[in-house]
Amino acid sequence: MANPVPGHFVLKRGSIALDFFPWWENECETGNYSDRTEVFSAKFQQIVRFKQLRPQITRFNSNPNPMNPKITHYLAGILLVVLLISCKKEGYDVLKAHADKVETLPPVQSGVSMAVTPNCGGYLKSLPAYYDSSNREYPLIIFIHGIGELGNGTTNLINMDRAGLPRLIKKNAFPADFEVEGKHYSFVVISPQFKKWPTSADVKAVLDHSVKQYRIDKSRIYITGLSMGGGVTWNYAAEMGNTVAAAAPVCGGSWPDEKRTSSIAAFNLPVWAFHNADDPIVAVSISRNFITNINAHHPAVEAKVTVWATGGHDAWTKAYDPNFRENKKNLYEWMLQYSLKQ
């Protein structure tokens, strides 16, 4: 039998011959595949080449007729198994390398226009740079915007990056990687755009959508928001605090009544609030009273508040700044201390 492809060899056993292609194993051994897409693409190409050459697999006897189609199909199956096994370790190593890879490039933010709820017509998603070449699960931050960013989720999405986390990500100022207790983490950040003041049910629908749509570590889901979004964060913490691992309201407008504060304490939800003392829009007493009243119920993790002397209503620029630290942790490192498994 003539070699139809340079470099291939024929394996004979008894009256049957199979064509094999050493370029496949050489590629595996030299590690020329940079990701799983290339690995499986190469496997597919190998199978296609086998099918193209299938008529050349013949019995070595006096009968010149091609082999029975059932036998060729059987042999094709055997070859497929051989190919899968031959690069099993290589494929595993490629996937593991990406899963363990520490993010170094800035996250990628883009808009998604779709009706998550009647009150949410779209959102900004921020994914780690290596998201598509990994199979790992990531911690999730749900960011709730202020009243000035209300919009339809389509043509108004452009307004979403004016403040808070979306702006930080847009400016490439959001770190690609956070190291906490010797482990490395990178966040998926979902910033929904609401048409009017959202309910906790609206936020929960976005959370559920995010978990379904993206690879999320369900034990590490966090919520934060500024101004209106800070108030929504307080309300969500009181009503559905068992669905997130920590909450961070920033100058949030809500009511620190007994019902809300006792509920947050009962959930044992870690809370870090932020406010400016001279805020003319939402009084600093709201954040202070929330923290005092929550801690009066002795939660497992004591709630805390950071108050700056000046800055007006904009407490978010300092709160979301990864360079701002309290007790040697920024907001994101503080979040990552907590998980729903605890």
C-alpha positions in Angstrom: 0.0 0.0 0.0 1.5 3.4 -1.0 1.7 6.1 1.7 -1.0 8.6 0.8 0.2 11.1 3.4 3.9 11.9 3.9 5.1 10.6 7.3 2.3 8.1 7.9 2.9 4.5 8.6 1.0 1.3 8.2 0.4 -1.1 11.1 -0.2 -4.7 10.0 -1.7 -7.3 12.2 -2.7 -10.6 10.6 -4.7 -9.8 7.4 -5.6 -6.2 8.4 -3.7 -3.0 7.9 -4.4 0.4 9.6 -3.0 3.8 8.6 -1.6 5.9 11.5 -0.3 9.4 11.4 2.7 10.2 13.6 2.2 14.0 13.3 -0.7 13.6 15.8 1.5 12.1 18.5 4.4 14.4 17.8 2.1 17.4 18.3 0.9 16.0 21.6 4.4 15.3 22.8 5.7 18.8 21.8 2.7 20.5 23.3 1.9 22.6 20.2 -1.7 22.9 21.2 -2.3 26.2 23.1 -5.9 25.4 24.3 -8.6 22.8 24.3 -10.2 24.1 21.1 -7.0 23.2 19.2 -6.8 19.8 20.9 -10.3 18.7 19.9 -10.0 20.4 16.5 -6.9 18.2 15.8 -8.8 15.1 16.9 -11.5 16.0 14.5 -9.1 16.5 11.7 -7.5 13.1 12.4 -10.9 11.4 12.2 -11.7 13.2 8.9 -8.4 12.1 7.5 -9.1 8.5 8.5 -12.5 8.6 6.8 -10.9 10.0 3.7 -8.4 7.1 3.6 -10.8 4.4 4.8 -11.0 2.7 1.3 -7.3 2.0 1.7 -7.8 -0.2 4.7 -8.0 -3.6 3.0 -7.5 -7.2 3.6 -4.1 -8.4 2.6 -5.1 -11.5 0.7 -5.9 -12.5 -2.8 -9.3 -10.7 -2.6 -8.9 -7.2 -4.1 -12.4 -6.0 -3.0 -12.7 -3.5 -0.2 -13.4 -4.7 3.3 -17.0 -5.1 4.6 -18.4 -1.7 5.5 -19.3 -3.0 9.0 -15.7 -3.9 9.6 -14.4 -0.5 8.5 -16.9 1.2 10.8 -15.7 -1.0 13.6 -12.1 -0.1 12.9 -13.0 3.6 12.7 -14.4 3.3 16.2 -11.2 1.6 17.4 -9.1 4.3 15.9 -11.2 7.0 17.5 -10.7 5.4 21.0 -6.9 5.1 20.3 -6.8 8.8 19.4 -8.7 9.9 22.4 -6.5 7.9 24.8 -3.3 9.0 23.0 -3.7 12.6 23.9 -5.8 12.2 27.1 -3.0 13.4 29.3 -2.1 16.2 27.0 -5.7 17.5 26.9 -5.9 17.2 30.7 -2.7 19.1 31.1 -3.8 21.9 28.8 -7.1 22.3 30.6 -5.5 22.2 34.0 -2.9 24.7 33.0 -5.6 27.2 32.1 -7.6 26.4 35.2 -4.6 27.1 37.4 -3.5 30.2 35.4 -3.3 33.4 37.4 -5.0 36.3 35.6 -2.6 39.1 34.5 -4.6 40.9 31.9 -7.5 43.3 32.7 -11.0 41.9 32.7 -13.1 42.4 29.5 -16.4 44.3 29.9 -19.2 44.3 27.3 -22.9 45.0 27.1 -25.6 42.4 26.9 -29.1 43.6 25.8 -31.7 41.1 26.8 -34.8 41.2 29.0 -33.8 39.5 32.3 -36.9 40.9 33.9 -39.5 43.5 32.8 -37.5 46.0 34.8 -34.1 44.9 33.5 -33.5 45.2 29.7 -29.7 44.4 29.8 -26.5 44.5 31.7 -22.7 45.0 31.5 -20.7 41.8 32.0 -17.1 41.8 33.0 -15.3 38.5 32.5 -11.7 37.6 33.4 -9.4 37.7 30.3 -8.8 33.9 30.4 -12.4 33.1 30.9 -13.0 31.4 27.5 -9.8 29.3 27.8 -10.6 28.0 31.2 -13.1 25.7 32.8 -12.9 27.2 36.3 -15.7 28.8 38.3 -15.4 32.4 39.4 -16.7 34.5 42.3 -19.5 36.9 41.3 -20.2 40.5 42.2 -23.6 41.9 41.4 -23.2 45.7 41.2 -26.3 47.9 41.4 -26.1 51.4 39.9 -27.4 54.7 41.1 -30.6 56.5 40.0 -28.7 58.5 37.4 -28.0 55.3 35.4 -31.5 54.1 35.1 -32.2 53.1 31.5 -33.6 50.7 29.0 -30.7 48.2 29.0 -30.1 48.7 25.3 -29.3 52.2 23.9 -28.9 53.5 27.5 -26.2 50.9 28.5 -23.6 53.5 27.5 -24.4 55.4 30.7 -23.6 52.5 32.9 -19.8 53.1 33.1 -20.1 56.6 34.5 -19.5 55.5 38.1 -18.7 52.6 40.4 -17.4 49.2 39.3 -18.2 49.6 35.5 -16.2 52.8 35.4 -13.3 51.2 37.3 -13.3 48.3 34.9 -13.5 50.6 31.8 -10.4 52.4 33.0 -8.5 49.1 33.5 -8.2 50.0 37.2 -9.9 46.8 38.4 -7.3 44.2 39.3 -7.2 41.0 37.3 -6.3 38.9 40.3 -6.8 39.0 44.1 -4.8 36.8 46.4 -6.5 35.9 49.7 -5.1 33.4 52.2 -2.7 32.0 49.5 -5.4 31.5 46.9 -5.9 33.5 43.7 -9.3 34.8 42.6 -10.7 36.7 39.6 -14.2 38.1 39.5 -17.1 38.0 37.1 -18.9 41.3 37.6 -22.5 41.7 36.4 -23.9 45.3 36.4 -27.6 45.2 35.5 -29.4 48.3 34.2 -32.8 48.8 35.7 -35.6 51.0 34.3 -36.9 52.0 37.7 -36.0 51.4 41.4 -35.5 47.6 41.5 -37.0 45.2 44.0 -35.1 42.4 45.6 -36.9 40.0 43.2 -35.4 41.9 40.3 -31.9 41.6 41.7 -32.4 37.9 42.5 -33.5 37.3 38.9 -30.3 38.9 37.7 -28.3 36.7 40.1 -30.0 33.5 38.9 -29.5 34.5 35.3 -25.8 35.1 35.9 -25.3 31.7 37.6 -27.1 30.0 34.7 -25.3 31.9 32.0 -21.7 32.0 33.4 -19.4 29.7 35.3 -20.0 31.0 38.8 -18.7 29.7 42.2 -22.1 29.6 43.9 -20.5 29.8 47.3 -18.9 33.2 46.5 -21.6 35.6 45.3 -21.5 39.2 46.6 -23.7 42.3 46.2 -22.8 45.9 46.3 -24.3 49.2 45.0 -24.1 53.0 45.3 -26.7 55.5 46.2 -30.0 54.0 44.9 -28.0 50.8 44.4 -26.8 51.0 48.0 -30.3 51.2 49.2 -31.2 48.2 47.1 -28.3 46.4 48.6 -29.6 47.1 52.1 -33.0 45.8 51.1 -31.7 42.7 49.4 -29.5 41.9 52.4 -32.6 42.1 54.6 -34.9 40.1 52.4 -32.5 37.6 50.6 -29.3 37.8 52.6 -29.0 34.0 52.6 -28.3 34.0 48.9 -25.0 36.0 49.0 -21.8 35.7 51.0 -21.4 39.4 51.8 -22.9 42.8 51.1 -21.3 46.3 50.7 -23.8 49.2 50.5 -22.2 52.5 49.5 -24.1 55.7 50.6 -27.3 53.7 50.4 -30.7 55.2 50.9 -32.9 52.8 52.9 -34.5 52.6 56.4 -32.5 51.0 59.2 -35.6 49.8 61.0 -35.9 46.8 63.3 -37.3 44.5 60.7 -34.5 45.0 58.2 -31.6 45.1 60.7 -32.8 42.0 62.7 -33.2 40.1 59.5 -29.7 40.9 58.2 -28.3 39.9 61.6 -30.3 36.6 61.5 -28.7 35.8 58.1 -25.3 36.3 59.7 -24.4 38.2 56.6 -21.1 40.1 56.6 -21.7 43.8 55.9 -19.3 46.6 55.1 -20.9 50.0 54.5 -19.4 53.2 53.2 -20.4 56.8 53.6 -19.2 60.4 53.6 -20.0 62.5 56.7 -21.0 65.5 54.6 -23.3 63.6 52.2 -26.1 66.1 51.3 -28.2 63.5 49.5 -28.3 60.4 51.8 -27.6 61.2 55.5 -24.6 59.4 57.0 -26.9 58.5 59.9 -28.6 55.9 57.7 -25.4 53.8 57.4 -24.4 54.3 61.0 -27.8 53.3 62.3 -27.9 50.2 60.1 -24.6 49.0 61.5 -25.4 49.8 65.1 -28.8 48.1 64.9 -27.5 45.0 63.2 -24.7 44.6 65.7 -27.2 45.0 68.5 -28.5 41.5 67.5 -25.0 40.0 67.8 -24.5 38.5 64.3 -21.7 35.9 63.8 -19.7 38.5 61.8 -19.9 42.0 63.2 -21.1 44.6 60.6 -18.8 47.6 60.0 -19.0 51.1 58.4 -16.3 53.3 57.0 -17.1 57.0 57.2 -14.9 59.7 55.5 -15.1 63.3 56.7 -15.6 64.8 53.3 -16.5 63.9 49.7 -20.2 64.7 49.5 -22.4 62.1 48.0 -19.6 60.4 46.2 -18.3 57.8 48.6 -18.0 55.2 45.8 -14.8 56.4 44.3 -13.0 55.7 47.5 -14.9 52.6 48.5 -14.3 50.8 45.2 -10.7 51.9 44.9 -8.7 48.7 45.2 -5.9 50.7 46.8 -8.0 51.7 49.7 -7.5 49.2 52.5 -8.7 48.8 56.0 -7.1 46.2 58.3 -4.8 45.4 55.3 -7.8 44.4 53.0 -9.5 46.2 50.2 -13.2 45.7 49.6 -12.7 42.8 47.3 -10.2 41.0 49.5 -12.6 41.5 52.4 -15.4 39.9 50.4 -13.4 36.9 49.5 -12.9 36.0 53.2 -16.5 34.9 53.2 -18.4 32.2 51.4 -21.7 30.6 51.8 -20.0 27.3 52.8 -19.0 28.8 56.1 
